[in-house]
């Protein structure tokens, strides 16, 4: 499969009209359709390439001593991952098709069949990086000092740094095979049980209607308190119903993780996350401690929100309720025009990338039955096109979502141009920086077009996002730490144990203005974040870092060159080194404090505006 020039592609390869005009994904960037014989050819070709690589290098050891031979081996490994992977574009294609229709059994079958093959092929080449990690320290220094290996220096540094936690090849194969049964299947079981639940709740038109669990969650943001409370009762009912199931599930995955951590010799449960994200534990700790020390900021925000809503306090389920009326609607074309124009003001290259996504049908725009909810940006192999999923309904938040997901897409395209496939990724520690960087500039555009009352509503929406992204995720991280610590001590956690710890950490950041109403102690039951183990810090760190980059560009537009350097860097250097080149020291607590202070200034501005309007 050759690389795709999406901007000059022949028109007869641009799919249906619905795909071309941006309403749905144009999969003809990869295949003509689900029966395209090229799909199976790609799977077979990937298998041949993996097997050929394994056959060539499995029995050899010269690449472990000679930098020149290692360069050849890494070049071939890089080509394998860039162009073939373990299923070509096929695995990516079927995974995306599943997001478009979550209930299609034929698509699910294809995804499951390919997953089994991919795990088998991944195991075939497991030996390669494991063997590199076992070279003695003296040889490691030679490899890291070799100019021949310069494109792979940081990769090698990471391999050497983490190799102490590697198991033997047969053990690593077992770990790969059992990951689905020991973790994924448990998590999916709980989420599937919850997803199919429904009940009667009060809808926004004042009538009772049957709603799914996810639809009830959406109604929690409604201005009408009766609608919120009715929806919360359904959520309380469902989480209570499955709390025993979730108790067994969570204990099982905690036990599985504890066993794996013990086998590998990790000293603490969050260390594997930091290693995989290429970030020092001290940096994460500095961010957590700084944010936690300023929990007074979200507590003050919730007091203000309760006052603006005319309530003495907010129930737990009301923490995200919208303030004010954001009834202005945007067509998709208007939203894209606004976002594109904003990107162009920062740098024309950014707007050109977004325009190519729209032109080539790389954005699936509108909600449909069985389509995955929310929004995301996906990329597969280095040769694979980026695809963005939206559920656009025309709200101001939807405009910001276009900017957010396009930021991820721009990050991917900048990396694609600059990095080899082994550096073609954003570690989780930096993944949310690009998205929030671009999103906030579009927010400024929305504020410029608003009167004072709408400005207050938009600013409250933004403040709510920042509280949820920074302070709530830090509280969640602390909740996770407490869960793993308690499990290690007790050996098993009852649903009541988990609920008590959950309530304690949610109360810590929300304060007395948010009451922990009966039933809210079970809301951990559906919270997927805690099943992915310690990744939530990246939301907080990403937004705080992006605030610094935004400030740089506002003060000096020429500093966009540093932004491009970051966006292009991928995993070629550590986040600490990448941001130091941008003039940012993420190891410094003072840096994180400045970001929190910017959020506090936003709250100051909101209070000033609310007082001027006589709202408080």
Secondary structure, 3 states (H helix, E strand, C coil): CCCCCCCCCCHHHCCCHHHHCCCCCCHHHCCCCCCCHHHHHHHHHHHHHHHHHHHHHCCCCHHHCCHHHHHHHHHHHHHHHHHCCCCCCHHHHHHHHHHHCCCCHHHHHHHHHHHHHHHHHHHHCHHHHHHHHCCCHHHHHHHHHCCCCHHHHHHHHHHHHHHHHCCCHHHHHHHHHHHHHHHHHHHHHHHHHHHCCEEEEECCCCCEEEEEHHHHHHHCCCCCHHHHHHHHHHHHHHHHHCHHHHHHHHHHHHHHHHHHHHHHCCCCCCHHHHHHCCCCHHHHHHHHHHHHCCCHHHHHHHHHHHHHCCCCCEEHHHCCCCCCCCCCCCCHHHHHHHHHHHHHHHCHHHHHHHHHHHHCCCEECCCCCCCCCCCEEECCCCCCCCEEECCCCCCHHHHHHHHHHHHHHHHHHHHHHHCCCCCCCCCHHHHHHHHHHHHHHHHHHHHHCCCHHHHHHHHHHHHHHHHHHHHHHHHHHHHHHHHHHHHHHHCCCCHHHHHHHHHHHHHHHHCCCEECCCCHHHHHHHCHHHHCCCCCHHHHHHHHHHHHHHHHHHHCHHHHHHHHHHHHHCCCCCHHHHHHHCCCCCCCHHHHHHHHHHHHHHHHHHHHHHHHCCCC
